[in-house]
Each structure stands twice: as C-alpha cells, then as structure tokens.
Amino acid sequence: MDDFLSDLTRDLPGWLGIVLVVVVVGGGWFGISRLGAWAAASSERRAAVATARATARSLRPRYARSSAALVAEPDAFALAASAWLAHASGQPLDRFAYAHPQALEPMLARYYGVHDRDDLETELVRLLVEGHRAWPHGDAEGPIDFAVWDLVRVVELCRAGLGLGVLTEADARDTARFAAGTLQARYGDWSSLGSQLERAFRHTHDEVTRHAARLAQIECDGIRTMLQSPDGPWTVVPWTTPVAGSELRMLPADPARVRRAALTEPWEAPIRAKQLGG
C-alpha cells in the first residue's frame, strides 16, 4: 500500500497528493467497514432463519387436556377452524373459552382495538357486516378471499370474550357457530381453508423485506404442519363435523349499515336479513 501511494502521488502537488491519500485510505477503510457490517448482518440473518426453522420443527399442538377433549367439544369445528389464531395467541386448542385473562386484554387492544364489551360487540358486528373483505386485495397467486380472515377472527373474538367474562356462553357460541358453519360451507377441506388463511395472514402482516417474508413463511409452514400433524386439530377433527345452527343473537338490526355494506354473497344473506330486522 505504501509503495502504491508513493507512486500515485509522486508527480502531484503536495496538497492534492494528501487529499488523494486520504480518499484512497479512507475509502478502503470505509469499504472494509461496510463489508464487515454486511457480513455480520448476513450472519445474523442466517442465524435467525436457523432459529425459525428449529422453532417450526418443534411446534406441537397445545392442549389443556388432550386432542380427544377437542373432538368431544360441542363446537369442535369452530375450535379447529380458529386453531391457527389460538396457537398464535398462546391458547390451548381444546377449550372454547380462552385462558390467561391477564394476557387477553393487551392482545385484544393491540390486534383488534378492543378495550371493553362495547368495543368487542362493535368489532364482532364489523367483521360480520364488512370486515377486511370490504377492501379486496390480492397477491402473486391472485385475489385473496378475506372472508376466511374475517370469520376466523369472529371465532377468536367469541372465545376471547367468553374467557374474559364479557360475553355469555350462549352469545359467544351462537356467533362462533355462524362463522364456523360458513367456513365449512365455503371451503372444501382443511387444506383449502389453511391456504386461504395463510395468504390473508401474510398479506395483513405486511412483510416489507425479503428476510422478514422468509421468516414469516417458515413460521406459517410450521404452524400448518403442526395443525395437520397426527395429533393436530385439522387431523383429529373431521371436516364434516356437524356445526350447530346460529341465530346471530349478537347482531343488532341496523338497516342503514346494510345499505352501506355490500352483503351480496349468499352466505351473507342471514346477516343482511338480521340487520334489516328480520
């Protein structure tokens, strides 16, 4: 380096040679520094991917009792349909009412903007009448069916509301049954529901970098594998499990809101009728 700099500055004015030396040496150190930072970041990304893969491989269904208890639950299909979100919320998969009330309030506030019973009822009505499907979006595979995202969240809110004691069991189960029955009629099997749910989940979580998207994909793959494992809810609960009827007890009459919402899908007809006062 010294010989190179000497040859480079031999015929230059003194001040210009000094400037050139500073640029060459400083640029070299800057390049080395950036290269080191890139290598460190790359190493961190590889470590994060390895950790995510190990976590995904270690996922197991979490039951308060057992998978048999899930199958025996009166609303087993609703629990299985919402198992993805129940798992993400750290909840047992075989209990209708969410446990750990102290952790539910921050979760509901963060993801749903729900702070009390009035908020919870308002959000349930919003998901049923409009929800995310009111603003259609798509991905590289085409349009995303956000009905699955709205309906699965309806079930989660019913389970969380019952766990917090702000919904009666009759209201919570009745509303969840409407969502569960619609999901069962709309999709052909757990795999189809899972595919649409994953696409909606990924889209709404706005992964902005390739690395973040890769980690999210690993997480999604791990959850789906867990749900479809031999002891998983999507294996032990048959798709054809009977779902009781619903009266949409919590949905108030609101003709003005019906006029603002589309509600043109066949499955939305009961919602429209109830909102119109039927």
HULINWO-V692053 format. One record per helix or strand. SS is the DSSP state (h for helix, s for strand). FROM is the first residue (numbers start at 0). TO is the last residue. Records with the same first field share a line. If there is no record, write none. Layout:
SS = FROM-TO + FROM-TO
//
This chain:
h = 1-8 + 13-57 + 66-71 + 75-80 + 82-87 + 100-111 + 116-128 + 131-133 + 146-163 + 168-185 + 189-203 + 209-226 + 232-235 + 254-259 + 265-274
s = 137-138 + 141-142
//
